């Protein structure tokens, strides 16, 4: 009898041990599955080795100070999405700025060098150097600004990236006109730095066309920039010249119809010409494009019409406009 009473207890112990073994095996299997899942996740997150991770062009910022000057070198990197030969792609832009300031003097000497590297293989594609204080990069062009000294206005340039060609020079701000769905736009800028007392020149107005380029076999429109008009503003007499304020005159683009949209930005004004939506070419693009107001003791208004896409309809590059009062 005592022997028979112990058998259920042995059976209970056997069942318990078997359950623990089965549970442990299940846990190991779960952990193995989790490890496999984590390994798969790590494999998927590994970087694409077809792209380089080292551009071998690293540089460091520095500063040097002596009794007369401070020399500062700043180095920054950014990723840019740029159009090159009708193809959009990613590039690394390295910007190196070298600044020299002198104690007791206004302004600074600043040089900026831009190095563009292919994102895929790290090869240097283009180097551009400019004597300027600020450069910003868009997909199609560069915008550089040299700060004015001693109360003068800032000097600005818009230039192509790969050819490094200046297509607009201006002070203060630029004026941008876009014809929607036509891949056609205009850039206007007034340069008061062209002021010349001996020639009684007050300043110059430039118009640049940005027209579409789509070579055979390409799928993306590029912009081609060409400065097509320059208007030279001259005072008729020395007395008139001396009275006119030696800064950029008040300027505004003019809507053709209520369909158009005029937008004001800190550095430029933009006109969306929906009244010429999807225009094929420049013929017929006629409207009162720009209003200018020179100032002395009175306001001197001048209207600059755009005809067939040119200032005053001139396909010739240069025209002189005289200020009589």
Secondary structure by P-SEA (a helix, b strand, c coil): cccccaaaaaaaaaaaaaaaaaaaaaaaaaaaaaaaaaaaaaaaacccccccccccbbbbbbccccccbbbbbbbbbbbbbcccccbbbbbbbbbbbbbbbbccccbbbbbbbbbbbccccccccbbbbbcccbbbbcccbbbbbbbbcccccbbbbbbbccccccccccccbbbbbbbcccccbbbbbbbcccccccccccbbbbbbbbbbbbcccccbbbbbbbbcbbbbbbbccaaaaaaccccccbbbbbbccccbbbbbcccbbbbbcccccccccccccccccbbbbbbccbbbbbbbbbcccccccccccbbbbbbcc
